[in-house]
């Protein structure tokens, strides 16, 4: 499966089940996914094979593309303007070597052309160990960070991180945001490479909730598989199960949003 890939730096706007009208930004290659995770459920498919250096847009190219797009909204009715300028695209946006400078440019351009819009970054949190990435994420309105499991073992089964991934270090740094983040979690069941995958068990959910207590995010986004996945033996979780998990999050005093 090739997956769904974006072939522009700035794409959309699209209607997002989580963010309303979202103007997307892709800092990654247009021909393949480029990510520090290789999630079994990713709609972009599997990671690119190591065939030469990936081609990424420059900071200048991103700023020019974004300004060209944002300038079009000067005379557009408010209800048709994007609610969010969202860094997502074909993998992990913070992997871009100029990410922190690009965020600074985005804040400036948002303030000039679309001041009501939020700046959102959808990240897997693997690179928050870099100070400049941590600081850049602290600048945006919606710092949305992935936490798909309550245990390192289940995280590795679902997200398939690289060898340098340190689960405990990531958790430590998530807590360092002091609540200035949103946790996003995709729940699923199935198997891959002969190993069972299920982050909906009582044990997994309870351990995940314990982590949320420590991270204290602004809110938690809960959602199931929505599109075709690169691993085929996966099951979409029903809304009732997701709502039950959300109630357990709410009992901690943390807002939970279900996108089924």
C-alpha positions as CSV (number, residue, x, y, z in Angstrom):
1,X,0.0,0.0,0.0
2,X,1.4,3.4,-1.0
3,X,-0.7,5.4,1.4
4,X,-2.2,8.9,1.1
5,X,0.5,11.4,0.4
6,X,0.4,15.2,0.0
7,X,2.1,16.6,-3.1
8,X,2.2,20.3,-2.0
9,X,3.9,22.3,0.7
10,X,0.6,24.0,1.6
11,X,-2.6,21.9,1.0
12,X,-6.3,22.3,1.5
13,X,-8.0,23.7,3.3
14,X,-9.7,20.5,4.3
15,X,-12.5,19.7,6.8
16,X,-10.8,18.0,9.8
17,X,-12.7,15.9,12.3
18,X,-10.5,17.4,15.0
19,X,-9.6,20.9,13.9
20,X,-12.4,22.3,11.8
21,X,-11.3,23.9,8.5
22,X,-7.6,23.1,8.4
23,X,-5.0,24.5,6.1
24,X,-2.3,21.9,6.0
25,X,1.5,22.2,5.7
26,X,3.8,19.4,4.6
27,X,7.5,19.8,5.4
28,X,8.4,16.4,4.1
29,X,9.0,14.6,0.8
30,X,6.0,14.5,-1.6
31,X,6.7,11.0,-2.9
32,X,7.0,9.0,0.4
33,X,6.5,9.1,4.1
34,X,9.5,10.3,6.2
35,X,9.0,9.7,9.9
36,X,10.7,8.7,13.2
37,X,7.8,6.2,13.8
38,X,6.5,3.6,11.4
39,X,3.0,3.2,12.8
40,X,1.1,0.1,11.7
41,X,-2.0,2.2,11.2
42,X,-0.6,5.3,9.3
43,X,-2.7,6.5,6.4
44,X,0.6,7.6,4.7
45,X,1.8,4.0,4.5
46,X,5.2,2.7,5.5
47,X,8.3,4.8,5.8
48,X,10.4,5.7,2.7
49,X,13.3,3.3,2.0
50,X,16.8,4.8,2.5
51,X,17.5,5.7,-1.1
52,X,19.5,8.9,-0.9
53,X,18.8,12.1,1.0
54,X,15.1,13.1,1.2
55,X,14.2,16.3,-0.6
56,X,12.6,18.8,1.8
57,X,11.3,22.3,1.1
58,X,13.5,25.1,2.4
59,X,12.4,27.5,5.1
60,X,12.1,30.2,2.4
61,X,9.9,28.0,0.2
62,X,7.6,27.2,3.1
63,X,7.2,30.8,4.0
64,X,6.5,31.9,0.4
65,X,4.0,29.1,-0.1
66,X,2.2,29.9,3.1
67,X,2.1,33.7,2.5
68,X,0.8,33.1,-1.0
69,X,-2.0,31.0,0.4
70,X,-2.9,33.1,3.4
71,X,-3.0,36.3,1.3
72,X,-6.0,34.8,-0.6
73,X,-8.2,35.0,2.6
74,X,-8.2,38.8,2.9
75,X,-11.7,39.2,1.4
76,X,-13.1,35.8,2.4
77,X,-16.0,35.6,4.8
78,X,-15.0,34.6,8.3
79,X,-16.9,31.3,8.2
80,X,-14.9,30.2,5.2
81,X,-11.5,31.0,6.7
82,X,-9.3,28.2,8.1
83,X,-9.6,27.6,11.8
84,X,-6.2,26.0,12.0
85,X,-2.9,26.2,10.2
86,X,-1.8,22.6,10.7
87,X,1.7,21.0,10.4
88,X,1.1,17.4,9.5
89,X,1.8,16.0,6.1
90,X,3.8,13.0,5.0
91,X,5.3,12.0,8.4
92,X,6.8,13.8,11.3
93,X,7.0,17.6,10.8
94,X,9.6,18.2,13.5
95,X,12.1,16.1,11.6
96,X,12.7,19.1,9.3
97,X,16.1,20.7,10.2
98,X,14.6,24.2,10.0
99,X,11.4,23.4,11.9
100,X,11.9,26.0,14.7
101,X,12.5,28.8,12.2
102,X,9.5,27.7,10.1
103,X,7.3,28.0,13.2
104,X,8.5,31.5,13.8
105,X,7.7,32.4,10.2
106,X,4.2,30.8,10.6
107,X,3.4,32.8,13.7
108,X,4.4,36.0,11.9
109,X,2.4,35.3,8.8
110,X,-0.6,34.0,10.8
111,X,-0.6,37.3,12.8
112,X,-0.5,39.3,9.6
113,X,-3.1,37.5,7.5
114,X,-5.3,35.2,9.6
115,X,-5.0,36.3,13.3
116,X,-8.0,34.2,14.4
117,X,-6.5,30.9,13.2
118,X,-4.7,28.6,15.6
119,X,-1.4,27.1,14.7
120,X,-1.4,23.3,15.2
121,X,1.4,20.8,15.1
122,X,0.6,17.1,15.0
123,X,3.7,15.4,16.3
124,X,4.8,12.0,17.6
125,X,6.9,13.7,20.3
126,X,10.0,11.7,19.5
127,X,12.1,14.8,18.8
128,X,11.1,16.9,21.8
129,X,14.5,15.8,23.3
130,X,15.9,18.6,21.1
131,X,15.7,21.9,22.9
132,X,14.8,23.9,19.7
133,X,12.0,21.5,18.9
134,X,10.6,21.6,22.5
135,X,10.7,25.5,22.4
136,X,9.1,25.7,19.0
137,X,6.2,23.4,20.0
138,X,5.8,25.6,23.1
139,X,5.1,28.5,20.8
140,X,2.1,27.1,19.0
141,X,-1.6,27.2,20.0
142,X,-2.2,23.4,19.6
143,X,0.8,21.3,20.5
144,X,-0.7,17.9,19.7
145,X,1.5,15.0,20.8
146,X,1.0,11.3,20.2
147,X,0.8,8.8,23.1
148,X,-0.7,5.6,21.8
149,X,0.0,3.3,24.7
150,X,0.5,3.0,28.4
151,X,3.5,0.7,28.1
152,X,6.7,0.8,26.1
153,X,6.1,-2.7,24.7
154,X,2.7,-1.7,23.2
155,X,4.1,1.6,22.0
156,X,6.8,-0.3,20.1
157,X,4.3,-2.8,18.6
158,X,2.0,0.1,17.4
159,X,4.4,2.9,16.5
160,X,7.6,0.9,15.6
161,X,10.1,3.6,16.5
162,X,13.7,3.6,15.6
163,X,16.5,2.2,17.7
164,X,17.3,5.5,19.4
165,X,13.8,5.9,20.8
166,X,13.6,6.2,24.6
167,X,10.1,5.9,25.9
168,X,10.8,7.0,29.4
169,X,12.8,10.0,28.2
170,X,9.9,11.0,26.0
171,X,7.5,10.8,29.0
172,X,9.8,12.9,31.1
173,X,9.8,15.6,28.5
174,X,6.0,15.5,27.9
175,X,5.7,16.4,31.6
176,X,8.1,19.3,31.1
177,X,5.4,21.1,29.0
178,X,3.5,21.6,32.2
179,X,0.2,20.9,30.6
180,X,0.8,23.0,27.5
181,X,0.0,20.2,25.2
182,X,-2.8,18.0,23.8
183,X,-2.4,14.2,23.8
184,X,-3.7,12.3,20.8
185,X,-4.3,8.6,21.0
186,X,-5.5,6.2,18.4
187,X,-7.1,3.0,19.8
188,X,-7.0,-0.3,17.8
189,X,-6.8,-4.0,18.0
190,X,-5.2,-6.6,15.8
191,X,-1.9,-8.1,15.0
192,X,1.3,-7.4,13.1
193,X,4.3,-9.6,12.5
194,X,2.8,-12.3,14.7
195,X,2.4,-10.0,17.7
196,X,-0.9,-9.0,19.2
197,X,-1.8,-5.4,19.3
198,X,-4.5,-4.1,21.7
199,X,-4.2,-0.8,23.6
200,X,-7.9,-1.0,24.7
201,X,-7.3,-3.7,27.5
202,X,-8.1,-2.6,31.0
203,X,-4.4,-2.9,31.9
204,X,-3.2,-0.8,29.0
205,X,-5.8,1.9,29.5
206,X,-5.2,2.1,33.2
207,X,-1.4,2.5,32.6
208,X,-2.1,5.1,29.9
209,X,-4.4,7.0,32.3
210,X,-1.6,7.0,34.9
211,X,0.6,8.7,32.4
212,X,-2.0,11.3,31.6
213,X,-2.2,12.1,35.3
214,X,1.5,12.9,35.2
215,X,1.5,14.8,31.9
216,X,-1.7,16.8,32.7
217,X,-2.5,17.8,29.1
218,X,-5.0,20.5,28.2
219,X,-7.1,17.8,26.6
220,X,-7.0,14.3,25.0
221,X,-8.0,13.5,21.5
222,X,-9.3,9.9,21.2
223,X,-9.9,8.4,17.8
224,X,-10.0,5.1,15.9
225,X,-8.7,4.0,12.5
226,X,-10.4,6.1,9.8
227,X,-8.7,5.0,6.6
228,X,-6.9,2.1,5.0
229,X,-3.8,1.0,7.0
230,X,-0.5,-0.5,5.8
231,X,-0.9,-3.4,8.2
232,X,-4.0,-5.3,7.3
233,X,-5.0,-7.3,10.4
234,X,-6.2,-4.3,12.4
235,X,-9.6,-3.6,13.8
236,X,-11.4,-0.3,14.1
237,X,-12.6,0.3,17.7
238,X,-16.3,1.1,18.1
239,X,-17.6,4.4,19.4
240,X,-19.0,3.0,22.6
241,X,-15.6,1.7,23.7
242,X,-14.0,5.0,22.8
243,X,-16.6,6.9,24.8
244,X,-16.1,4.7,27.8
245,X,-12.3,5.4,27.7
246,X,-13.1,9.1,27.3
247,X,-15.2,9.0,30.5
248,X,-12.3,7.6,32.4
249,X,-10.1,10.5,31.1
250,X,-12.8,13.0,32.2
251,X,-12.8,11.5,35.7
252,X,-9.2,12.7,36.0
253,X,-10.4,16.3,35.3
254,X,-9.0,16.2,31.8
255,X,-11.1,17.1,28.8
256,X,-11.5,14.2,26.4
257,X,-12.8,14.5,22.8
258,X,-13.8,11.4,20.8
259,X,-13.5,11.5,17.0
260,X,-15.2,8.3,15.9
